[in-house]
Amino acid sequence: MTATEDELLKVALDAARAGAAELVGRFGHRQRQVRSKSSPTDLVSEADLSAESAIRAVLGARRPEDAILGEEGGATGDGALRWVIDPLDGTTNFLFGVPQWAVSVACEDAQGSLVGVVLDPSHNECFAATRNGPATLNDAPIEAGEPDNLATALVATGFGYESDVRARQAAVLQRVLPRVRDIRRAGSAALDLAWCACGRLDLYWERGVKAWDIAAGTLLCERTGLVVSRLEESEDGPAGILVGPSGLLGELRGLVLDG
């Protein structure tokens, strides 16, 4: 089933809104059936599952021949296009009533993401991009920031769920923090990337992110001219990404890897 990028983006927007509709009414209330996944700090709730079901329902009706990779439901189908979905990025924030969470929906082919949507219902903000079009916020074009140097850059990161991984990440943080303007840890990789794309943050790095965390957000960053670079697995933690302006990314990589 062929489709243009704009047509795929429309599906992504509708799917993200369907997921958000399941979440908005639940936000701010105690969630039922909360359980741990990989560790006691890696949580999933009924809200995550309901939102993913709603997203999959839209995709199944509109794009039945495509594959889907979801955080909660895993991989299904076998098509040339694959939808990569995170129904609730920032589950811990959601469960604690912190309005910093998002729905992330992307569609990719063999070359990477074709379209991406990061929807933040708490602030009525919808970030969207296509491979050959602009990145937008509520349909208005966005631009990444242009910090002069690392010392003036606002940098974001995130931490893993396992305590030993966090301990190693703390050591990296000690190297980076004195060299930048400040560091933010907001708790949603999708929003960190979207905020880099619109200039609220300058650079971002994180280890342990999964495809569904970053598929939409990295496209937003690429369409605003930022560089997305891979971090290989090391003694500091699992594989991850670095994102930022090309002129500063090497310096940040040096600090993250070995100081």
C-alpha contacts under 8 A as a table, 3 or more apart, distances in Angstrom:
res1	aa1	res2	aa2	distance
1	M	63	R	7.57
1	M	65	E	6.81
3	A	7	E	5.93
3	A	8	L	6.44
4	T	7	E	5.13
4	T	8	L	6.29
5	E	8	L	5.07
5	E	9	L	6.05
5	E	114	L	6.68
5	E	115	V	6.67
5	E	130	T	6.27
5	E	131	R	7.60
6	D	9	L	4.96
6	D	10	K	6.28
6	D	130	T	7.43
7	E	10	K	5.15
7	E	11	V	6.56
8	L	11	V	5.12
8	L	12	A	6.23
8	L	107	C	7.45
8	L	115	V	6.82
9	L	12	A	4.91
9	L	13	L	6.11
9	L	115	V	5.69
9	L	116	G	7.13
9	L	117	V	7.77
9	L	128	A	7.92
9	L	129	A	7.79
9	L	130	T	7.08
10	K	13	L	5.13
10	K	14	D	6.22
11	V	14	D	5.16
11	V	15	A	6.04
11	V	58	V	7.78
11	V	59	L	7.32
11	V	62	R	7.20
12	A	15	A	5.09
12	A	16	A	6.06
12	A	105	V	5.89
12	A	106	A	6.67
12	A	107	C	7.57
12	A	115	V	7.58
12	A	116	G	7.12
12	A	117	V	6.47
13	L	16	A	5.17
13	L	17	R	6.16
13	L	105	V	7.87
13	L	117	V	6.48
14	D	17	R	5.15
14	D	18	A	6.18
14	D	58	V	7.37
15	A	18	A	5.09
15	A	19	G	6.35
15	A	54	A	7.44
15	A	55	I	4.79
15	A	56	R	7.63
15	A	58	V	5.54
15	A	59	L	6.76
15	A	105	V	7.42
16	A	19	G	5.13
16	A	20	A	6.15
16	A	55	I	6.51
16	A	87	P	7.84
16	A	103	V	5.94
16	A	104	S	6.77
16	A	105	V	6.16
16	A	117	V	7.27
16	A	118	V	7.80
16	A	119	L	6.61
17	R	20	A	4.92
17	R	21	A	6.09
17	R	119	L	7.59
18	A	21	A	5.19
18	A	22	E	6.84
18	A	51	A	7.36
18	A	54	A	5.73
18	A	55	I	5.94
18	A	58	V	7.57
19	G	22	E	5.42
19	G	23	L	6.73
19	G	50	S	7.67
19	G	51	A	4.23
19	G	52	E	6.34
19	G	53	S	7.84
19	G	54	A	5.43
19	G	55	I	5.33
19	G	87	P	6.22
19	G	103	V	6.89
20	A	23	L	5.01
20	A	24	V	6.05
20	A	51	A	6.78
20	A	87	P	8.00
20	A	103	V	6.56
20	A	119	L	7.77
20	A	121	P	6.66
21	A	24	V	5.65
21	A	25	G	7.19
21	A	51	A	7.76
22	E	25	G	6.60
22	E	26	R	7.22
22	E	47	A	6.96
22	E	50	S	6.39
22	E	51	A	5.32
22	E	54	A	7.46
23	L	26	R	5.26
23	L	27	F	6.12
23	L	47	A	6.04
23	L	48	D	7.93
23	L	51	A	6.54
24	V	27	F	5.31
24	V	121	P	7.13
24	V	122	S	7.85
26	R	29	H	5.78
26	R	31	Q	7.33
26	R	47	A	7.08
27	F	94	F	6.43
27	F	95	L	7.52
27	F	97	G	6.65
28	G	94	F	7.65
28	G	95	L	7.61
28	G	96	F	7.68
28	G	97	G	5.05
29	H	97	G	7.76
30	R	95	L	7.18
31	Q	34	V	6.66
31	Q	45	S	6.77
31	Q	46	E	7.01
31	Q	47	A	7.38
31	Q	95	L	6.80
32	R	45	S	6.78
32	R	46	E	6.20
33	Q	45	S	5.75
33	Q	46	E	5.78
34	V	43	L	6.78
34	V	44	V	5.74
34	V	45	S	4.29
34	V	46	E	6.70
35	R	43	L	5.72
35	R	44	V	5.59
35	R	45	S	6.43
36	S	39	S	6.08
36	S	40	P	5.35
36	S	41	T	6.86
36	S	42	D	5.49
36	S	43	L	4.55
36	S	44	V	6.27
37	K	40	P	7.24
37	K	42	D	5.45
37	K	43	L	5.96
37	K	44	V	6.98
38	S	42	D	5.85
38	S	161	Y	7.53
39	S	42	D	5.20
39	S	43	L	7.96
39	S	161	Y	6.24
39	S	162	E	6.38
40	P	43	L	7.15
40	P	161	Y	7.94
41	T	161	Y	5.76
41	T	162	E	7.91
42	D	161	Y	5.92
43	L	91	T	6.77
43	L	92	T	6.77
44	V	47	A	8.00
44	V	48	D	6.26
44	V	49	L	7.87
44	V	91	T	6.86
45	S	48	D	5.37
45	S	49	L	6.69
45	S	91	T	7.92
46	E	49	L	5.17
46	E	50	S	6.06
47	A	50	S	5.18
47	A	51	A	6.03
47	A	88	L	7.97
48	D	51	A	5.29
48	D	52	E	6.22
48	D	72	E	7.49
48	D	87	P	5.87
48	D	88	L	5.62
48	D	91	T	7.62
49	L	52	E	5.23
49	L	53	S	6.18
49	L	72	E	6.63
49	L	87	P	7.73
50	S	53	S	5.09
50	S	54	A	6.29
51	A	54	A	5.16
51	A	55	I	6.30
51	A	87	P	5.39
51	A	88	L	7.33
52	E	55	I	5.05
52	E	56	R	6.05
52	E	70	G	7.31
52	E	72	E	7.20
52	E	73	G	7.63
52	E	85	I	7.72
52	E	86	D	7.45
52	E	87	P	4.95
53	S	56	R	5.11
53	S	57	A	6.10
54	A	57	A	5.09
54	A	58	V	6.56
55	I	58	V	5.34
55	I	59	L	6.36
55	I	87	P	7.44
56	R	59	L	5.03
56	R	60	G	5.81
56	R	68	I	7.91
57	A	60	G	5.09
57	A	61	A	6.19
58	V	61	A	5.27
58	V	62	R	6.07
59	L	62	R	5.15
59	L	63	R	5.15
59	L	64	P	6.68
60	G	63	R	5.52
60	G	64	P	4.62
61	A	64	P	5.96
63	R	66	D	5.71
65	E	77	G	7.53
65	E	78	D	7.61
65	E	79	G	5.92
66	D	77	G	6.52
66	D	78	D	6.51
66	D	79	G	4.52
66	D	80	A	6.67
66	D	81	L	5.31
66	D	82	R	5.68
66	D	83	W	7.25
67	A	75	A	7.36
67	A	76	T	5.73
67	A	77	G	4.24
67	A	78	D	4.89
67	A	79	G	4.99
67	A	80	A	7.54
67	A	81	L	6.25
67	A	82	R	4.47
67	A	83	W	6.20
68	I	74	G	7.83
68	I	75	A	5.65
68	I	76	T	5.27
68	I	77	G	6.33
68	I	82	R	5.28
68	I	83	W	4.61
68	I	84	V	6.03
68	I	85	I	7.64
69	L	73	G	7.35
69	L	74	G	5.36
69	L	75	A	4.30
69	L	76	T	6.48
69	L	82	R	7.01
69	L	83	W	6.03
69	L	84	V	4.81
69	L	85	I	6.29
69	L	212	W	7.52
70	G	73	G	5.23
70	G	74	G	4.96
70	G	75	A	6.44
70	G	83	W	7.99
70	G	84	V	5.88
70	G	85	I	4.79
70	G	86	D	6.02
70	G	87	P	7.72
70	G	212	W	6.71
71	E	74	G	5.90
71	E	85	I	6.66
71	E	86	D	5.56
71	E	87	P	7.43
71	E	212	W	6.38
79	G	82	R	6.58
80	A	109	D	6.31
80	A	110	A	7.63
81	L	107	C	6.70
81	L	108	E	5.70
81	L	109	D	4.94
81	L	110	A	7.86
82	R	107	C	5.57
82	R	108	E	5.33
82	R	109	D	6.46
83	W	105	V	7.06
83	W	106	A	5.61
83	W	107	C	4.32
83	W	108	E	6.36
84	V	105	V	5.98
84	V	106	A	5.17
84	V	107	C	6.10
84	V	108	E	7.52
84	V	211	A	7.15
84	V	212	W	5.37
84	V	215	A	6.73
85	I	103	V	7.90
85	I	104	S	5.70
85	I	105	V	4.62
85	I	106	A	6.36
85	I	212	W	5.27
86	D	89	D	5.96
86	D	103	V	6.05
86	D	104	S	5.04
86	D	105	V	6.52
86	D	212	W	5.18
86	D	213	D	6.33
87	P	102	A	7.74
87	P	103	V	5.06
87	P	104	S	6.38
87	P	105	V	7.87
88	L	91	T	5.89
88	L	101	W	6.69
88	L	102	A	5.73
88	L	103	V	5.16
88	L	104	S	7.43
89	D	101	W	5.56
89	D	102	A	5.25
89	D	103	V	6.12
89	D	104	S	7.11
89	D	188	S	5.55
89	D	189	A	7.17
89	D	190	A	6.69
89	D	213	D	6.89
90	G	93	N	5.36
90	G	94	F	6.28
90	G	100	Q	6.73
90	G	101	W	4.57
90	G	102	A	6.76
90	G	187	G	5.57
90	G	188	S	4.63
90	G	189	A	7.79
91	T	94	F	4.94
91	T	95	L	6.13
91	T	101	W	7.02
92	T	95	L	5.13
92	T	96	F	6.22
92	T	187	G	7.77
93	N	96	F	5.21
93	N	97	G	6.05
93	N	98	V	4.66
93	N	99	P	6.76
93	N	100	Q	6.16
93	N	101	W	6.56
93	N	187	G	6.85
94	F	97	G	5.20
94	F	98	V	5.76
94	F	99	P	6.71
94	F	100	Q	7.27
94	F	101	W	6.38
95	L	98	V	7.61
98	V	101	W	7.90
99	P	122	S	5.81
100	Q	120	D	7.79
100	Q	122	S	7.42
100	Q	186	A	7.00
100	Q	187	G	7.13
100	Q	188	S	6.86
100	Q	191	L	7.90
101	W	120	D	6.46
101	W	122	S	7.79
101	W	187	G	7.67
101	W	188	S	5.92
101	W	191	L	7.29
102	A	118	V	6.39
102	A	119	L	5.40
102	A	120	D	4.66
102	A	121	P	6.98
102	A	188	S	7.33
102	A	190	A	7.03
102	A	191	L	6.80
103	V	117	V	7.91
103	V	118	V	5.73
103	V	119	L	5.14
103	V	120	D	6.73
104	S	116	G	7.52
104	S	117	V	5.75
104	S	118	V	4.60
104	S	119	L	6.47
104	S	190	A	6.68
104	S	212	W	7.34
104	S	213	D	7.33
104	S	216	A	6.25
104	S	217	G	7.92
105	V	116	G	5.83
105	V	117	V	5.24
105	V	118	V	6.63
105	V	212	W	7.89
105	V	215	A	7.73
105	V	216	A	6.12
106	A	113	S	6.55
106	A	114	L	7.38
106	A	115	V	5.51
106	A	116	G	4.20
106	A	117	V	6.22
106	A	215	A	5.88
106	A	216	A	4.92
107	C	113	S	5.72
107	C	114	L	5.60
107	C	115	V	5.41
107	C	116	G	6.61
108	E	111	Q	7.37
108	E	112	G	5.13
108	E	113	S	3.99
108	E	114	L	5.02
108	E	115	V	7.07
109	D	112	G	5.44
109	D	113	S	6.46
109	D	114	L	6.81
113	S	116	G	7.01
113	S	131	R	6.92
113	S	215	A	6.44
113	S	216	A	7.13
113	S	219	L	6.39
114	L	130	T	5.63
114	L	131	R	4.94
114	L	219	L	7.98
115	V	128	A	7.51
115	V	129	A	5.64
115	V	130	T	4.26
115	V	131	R	6.14
115	V	216	A	7.02
115	V	219	L	7.38
116	G	128	A	5.59
116	G	129	A	5.38
116	G	130	T	6.49
116	G	215	A	7.07
116	G	216	A	3.99
116	G	217	G	6.93
116	G	219	L	6.43
116	G	220	L	7.11
117	V	126	C	7.04
117	V	127	F	5.63
117	V	128	A	4.44
117	V	129	A	6.73
117	V	216	A	5.65
117	V	217	G	7.59
118	V	126	C	5.99
118	V	127	F	5.08
118	V	128	A	6.46
118	V	190	A	6.58
118	V	191	L	7.11
118	V	194	A	7.13
118	V	216	A	6.51
118	V	217	G	6.84
119	L	124	N	7.88
119	L	125	E	6.13
119	L	126	C	4.47
119	L	127	F	6.18
120	D	123	H	5.88
120	D	124	N	5.97
120	D	125	E	5.11
120	D	126	C	6.07
120	D	191	L	7.89
121	P	124	N	4.78
121	P	125	E	6.42
121	P	126	C	7.89
122	S	125	E	7.85
125	E	137	L	6.60
125	E	138	N	6.11
126	C	137	L	5.57
126	C	138	N	5.22
127	F	135	A	7.24
127	F	136	T	5.58
127	F	137	L	4.52
127	F	138	N	6.46
127	F	139	D	7.98
127	F	194	A	6.71
127	F	220	L	7.69
128	A	135	A	5.73
128	A	136	T	5.33
128	A	137	L	6.60
128	A	139	D	7.82
128	A	220	L	6.83
129	A	133	G	6.46
129	A	134	P	5.94
129	A	135	A	4.37
129	A	136	T	6.31
129	A	219	L	6.72
129	A	220	L	5.65
129	A	223	R	7.22
130	T	133	G	5.04
130	T	134	P	6.82
130	T	135	A	7.17
130	T	219	L	7.51
130	T	223	R	7.99
131	R	219	L	7.15
131	R	223	R	7.27
133	G	223	R	7.48
134	P	141	P	6.32
134	P	142	I	7.89
134	P	223	R	6.13
134	P	224	T	7.50
135	A	141	P	5.81
135	A	142	I	6.00
135	A	197	A	7.86
135	A	220	L	5.54
135	A	221	C	7.99
135	A	223	R	5.74
135	A	224	T	6.50
136	T	139	D	5.17
136	T	140	A	5.02
136	T	141	P	4.27
136	T	142	I	5.28
137	L	140	A	5.25
137	L	141	P	6.38
137	L	142	I	6.38
137	L	198	C	7.92
142	I	197	A	7.04
142	I	198	C	5.15
142	I	224	T	7.25
143	E	197	A	6.31
143	E	198	C	5.08
143	E	199	G	6.27
143	E	224	T	5.66
144	A	196	C	6.23
144	A	197	A	4.83
144	A	198	C	4.91
144	A	199	G	4.26
144	A	200	R	7.96
144	A	202	D	7.46
144	A	221	C	7.72
144	A	224	T	5.79
144	A	225	G	7.33
144	A	226	L	7.27
145	G	196	C	7.50
145	G	197	A	7.84
145	G	198	C	7.16
145	G	199	G	4.20
145	G	200	R	7.32
145	G	201	L	7.33
145	G	202	D	5.87
146	E	199	G	7.96
146	E	202	D	7.41
146	E	245	P	7.36
147	P	150	L	7.26
147	P	152	T	6.29
147	P	153	A	5.71
147	P	202	D	6.91
148	D	152	T	6.80
148	D	153	A	7.84
149	N	152	T	5.74
149	N	153	A	6.62
149	N	248	L	6.77
150	L	153	A	5.04
150	L	179	R	6.79
150	L	180	V	5.41
150	L	181	R	7.50
150	L	248	L	6.36
150	L	251	E	7.65
150	L	252	L	7.62
151	A	179	R	5.52
151	A	180	V	4.18
151	A	181	R	5.30
152	T	180	V	6.04
152	T	181	R	4.79
153	A	180	V	5.67
153	A	181	R	5.23
153	A	182	D	7.24
153	A	201	L	7.77
153	A	202	D	5.64
153	A	203	L	7.19
154	L	180	V	6.74
154	L	181	R	5.45
154	L	182	D	5.29
154	L	183	I	6.02
154	L	184	R	7.48
154	L	201	L	5.46
154	L	202	D	5.31
154	L	203	L	6.73
155	V	180	V	7.21
155	V	181	R	7.66
155	V	182	D	6.31
155	V	183	I	4.83
155	V	184	R	6.21
155	V	201	L	6.12
155	V	202	D	5.78
155	V	203	L	4.77
155	V	204	Y	5.53
156	A	183	I	5.43
156	A	184	R	4.61
156	A	185	R	5.78
156	A	186	A	7.81
156	A	192	D	6.71
156	A	201	L	6.89
156	A	202	D	7.94
156	A	203	L	6.28
156	A	204	Y	4.61
156	A	205	W	6.59
157	T	183	I	7.31
157	T	184	R	6.51
157	T	185	R	5.44
157	T	192	D	7.91
157	T	204	Y	5.57
157	T	205	W	5.12
157	T	206	E	5.26
158	G	185	R	5.63
158	G	186	A	7.57
158	G	187	G	6.48
158	G	188	S	7.95
158	G	189	A	7.27
158	G	205	W	7.48
158	G	206	E	5.41
158	G	207	R	7.58
159	F	166	R	6.10
159	F	169	Q	6.92
159	F	206	E	7.03
159	F	207	R	7.34
160	G	163	S	7.76
160	G	165	V	6.12
160	G	166	R	5.78
160	G	207	R	7.23
160	G	208	G	6.32
161	Y	165	V	7.41
161	Y	166	R	7.17
162	E	165	V	5.35
162	E	166	R	6.31
163	S	166	R	5.02
163	S	167	A	6.27
164	D	167	A	5.10
164	D	168	R	6.58
165	V	168	R	5.29
165	V	169	Q	6.21
165	V	236	D	7.25
165	V	237	G	5.84
166	R	169	Q	4.89
166	R	170	A	6.08
167	A	170	A	5.16
167	A	171	A	6.79
168	R	171	A	5.31
168	R	172	V	6.77
168	R	235	E	7.89
168	R	236	D	5.38
168	R	237	G	7.05
169	Q	172	V	5.10
169	Q	173	L	6.22
169	Q	236	D	6.34
169	Q	237	G	7.30
170	A	173	L	4.92
170	A	174	Q	6.35
171	A	174	Q	5.20
171	A	175	R	6.79
172	V	175	R	5.22
172	V	176	V	6.42
172	V	236	D	7.66
172	V	255	L	7.43
172	V	256	V	5.78
172	V	257	L	7.75
172	V	259	G	7.86
173	L	176	V	5.14
173	L	177	L	5.84
173	L	256	V	7.92
174	Q	177	L	5.64
174	Q	178	P	7.21
175	R	178	P	6.66
175	R	179	R	7.48
175	R	255	L	6.21
175	R	256	V	7.43
175	R	259	G	5.98
176	V	179	R	5.49
176	V	180	V	6.66
176	V	252	L	7.61
176	V	255	L	5.93
176	V	256	V	6.88
176	V	259	G	7.79
177	L	180	V	5.72
177	L	181	R	7.80
177	L	182	D	6.40
177	L	183	I	6.56
178	P	181	R	7.98
180	V	183	I	7.45
186	A	192	D	7.42
188	S	191	L	5.40
188	S	192	D	6.17
189	A	192	D	4.93
189	A	193	L	6.22
189	A	209	V	7.70
189	A	213	D	6.00
189	A	214	I	6.76
189	A	217	G	7.99
190	A	193	L	5.33
190	A	194	A	6.26
190	A	213	D	5.75
190	A	214	I	5.85
190	A	216	A	7.28
190	A	217	G	5.32
191	L	194	A	4.83
191	L	195	W	5.87
191	L	217	G	7.37
192	D	195	W	5.15
192	D	196	C	6.24
192	D	201	L	7.50
192	D	204	Y	7.21
193	L	196	C	5.03
193	L	197	A	6.27
193	L	204	Y	7.29
193	L	214	I	7.59
193	L	217	G	4.94
193	L	218	T	6.41
193	L	220	L	7.43
193	L	221	C	6.61
193	L	243	V	7.99
194	A	197	A	5.02
194	A	198	C	6.46
194	A	217	G	5.53
194	A	220	L	6.39
194	A	221	C	7.01
195	W	198	C	5.17
195	W	199	G	6.09
195	W	200	R	5.06
195	W	201	L	5.62
196	C	199	G	5.17
196	C	200	R	5.86
196	C	201	L	4.54
196	C	202	D	5.54
196	C	203	L	6.44
196	C	204	Y	7.40
196	C	221	C	6.72
196	C	244	G	7.56
197	A	200	R	7.81
197	A	201	L	7.89
197	A	220	L	5.88
197	A	221	C	4.63
197	A	224	T	5.95
197	A	226	L	7.50
198	C	201	L	7.74
198	C	224	T	7.97
199	G	202	D	6.23
201	L	204	Y	7.71
202	D	244	G	6.26
202	D	245	P	7.73
203	L	242	L	7.57
203	L	243	V	5.56
203	L	244	G	4.46
203	L	245	P	7.41
203	L	249	L	7.85
204	Y	242	L	5.79
204	Y	243	V	5.13
204	Y	244	G	6.58
205	W	240	G	7.40
205	W	241	I	5.59
205	W	242	L	4.35
205	W	243	V	6.27
206	E	209	V	6.70
206	E	240	G	5.53
206	E	241	I	5.79
206	E	242	L	6.88
207	R	231	L	7.35
207	R	237	G	6.41
207	R	238	P	5.60
207	R	239	A	5.39
207	R	240	G	3.87
207	R	241	I	6.52
208	G	237	G	7.36
208	G	238	P	5.20
208	G	239	A	5.76
208	G	240	G	5.47
209	V	213	D	6.06
209	V	214	I	7.17
209	V	239	A	7.69
209	V	240	G	5.84
209	V	241	I	7.80
210	K	213	D	5.28
210	K	214	I	6.81
211	A	214	I	5.61
211	A	215	A	5.67
212	W	215	A	5.67
212	W	216	A	7.89
213	D	216	A	7.81
213	D	217	G	7.80
214	I	217	G	5.09
214	I	218	T	5.65
215	A	218	T	5.81
215	A	219	L	6.78
216	A	219	L	5.47
216	A	220	L	6.61
217	G	220	L	5.10
217	G	221	C	6.41
218	T	221	C	5.02
218	T	222	E	6.13
218	T	228	V	6.78
219	L	222	E	5.05
219	L	223	R	6.11
220	L	223	R	5.30
220	L	224	T	6.59
221	C	224	T	5.28
221	C	225	G	6.57
221	C	226	L	5.28
221	C	227	V	7.32
221	C	228	V	7.54
221	C	243	V	7.74
222	E	225	G	5.17
222	E	226	L	5.11
222	E	227	V	6.19
222	E	228	V	6.93
223	R	226	L	7.37
225	G	245	P	7.45
226	L	243	V	6.64
226	L	244	G	5.13
226	L	245	P	5.03
226	L	246	S	6.85
227	V	243	V	5.57
227	V	244	G	5.49
227	V	245	P	5.98
227	V	246	S	5.87
227	V	249	L	7.83
228	V	241	I	6.82
228	V	242	L	5.90
228	V	243	V	4.61
228	V	244	G	6.94
229	S	241	I	5.58
229	S	242	L	5.05
229	S	243	V	6.21
230	R	239	A	7.48
230	R	240	G	5.97
230	R	241	I	4.49
230	R	242	L	6.19
231	L	239	A	5.34
231	L	240	G	4.73
231	L	241	I	5.04
231	L	242	L	6.70
232	E	238	P	7.22
232	E	239	A	4.63
232	E	240	G	6.61
233	E	236	D	7.66
233	E	237	G	6.03
233	E	238	P	4.44
233	E	239	A	4.07
233	E	240	G	7.44
234	S	237	G	5.45
234	S	238	P	6.36
234	S	239	A	7.32
236	D	257	L	7.73
242	L	249	L	7.32
242	L	253	R	7.34
243	V	249	L	7.07
244	G	248	L	6.96
244	G	249	L	5.76
245	P	248	L	5.68
245	P	249	L	6.07
246	S	249	L	5.33
246	S	250	G	7.41
247	G	250	G	7.08
248	L	251	E	5.51
248	L	252	L	6.47
249	L	252	L	5.20
249	L	253	R	6.04
250	G	253	R	4.99
250	G	254	G	6.24
251	E	254	G	5.19
251	E	255	L	6.59
252	L	255	L	5.18
252	L	256	V	6.15
253	R	256	V	5.06
253	R	257	L	5.96
254	G	257	L	5.32
254	G	258	D	5.96
254	G	259	G	5.71
255	L	258	D	5.59
255	L	259	G	3.84
256	V	259	G	6.32
